[in-house]
Amino acid sequence: MAGSSEVMRSGMALLAEEMTGEERDRLLDRMVPRKYPFGEVVTEEGVFTDALYVVTDGALKVSVTAEGEVLEVGTVTPGQWVGEVGLLDPGPASATVVAARDSTVLILSAEALEELRHAEPALASPLLRALARTLSERVRASSRGVLRGDATSWRLEHVPQKKEGWLSGVFRSVFGGD
């Protein structure tokens, strides 16, 4: 089984292979940095969200509520992302994300992604592929768990480990991380 850190970055390393340094810089230029002190809510389950959050420093804790119980899904560390669902389909957040310690993130809004998609489709394409891969891996892992009757299949560490994705590699190379 993959650990949550492998799952959180599983859609990202191909960016380093598919984009030049200049292209990565143009993507980073569309992202807004923001600091979150320990304990501050980044997104709240059920509340509207429309952005991707890439951790550059610190850590974010991801949790969901099931039958009134708060369940921790995983931790997002430098070079990893959270919020891909809200980025691609703005609406109620599917999880609560809280700064596990003082953290800095880069935020890519759905509006910025849409502008990127129209202005530089060749730059948006690898990003969208990585997001789709990450989502499909999580859906497959959850589906397998449902078919097996595994009540814990929703946890990020239950998604099989795959080669690190391209976007994770870019963010890890720029910002570090394990």
Secondary structure, 3 states (H helix, E strand, C coil): CCCHHHHHCCCEEHHHHHCCHHHHHHHHHCCEEEEECCCCEEECECCEECEEEEEEECCEEEEEEECCEEEEEEEECCCCEECHHHHHCCEEECCEEEECCCEEEEEEEHHHHHHHHHHCHHHHHHHHHHHHHHHHHHHHHHHHHHHHCCCCCCCHHHCCCCCCCHHHHHHHHHHCCC
